[in-house]
């Protein structure tokens, strides 16, 4: 998981930089060709932002699974029945509460 930090950081940094470049072009009143280029870069930054969110969600899933495993082992729980509807709904509600 640590091996993706550099990639995730680069993806997260790209969006604001290209967005700022577009704003500078607009404020400077540059040629009509330049905003077309910065708009293309901005569209690419939207894609990279989505990829960055995917990395974040994947890391959250892995960390939550690891924390759940530590909790089960420390609490001495021998079985976890995730097929029990109440346990499944409780887990979903907890995740939604932590997210919002």
Secondary structure, 3 states (H helix, E strand, C coil): CHHHHHHHHHHHHHHHHHHHHHHHHHHHCCCHHHHHHHHHHHHHHHHHHHHHHHHHHHHHHHHHHHHHHHHHHHHCCCCCCCCCHHHHHHHHHHHHHHHC
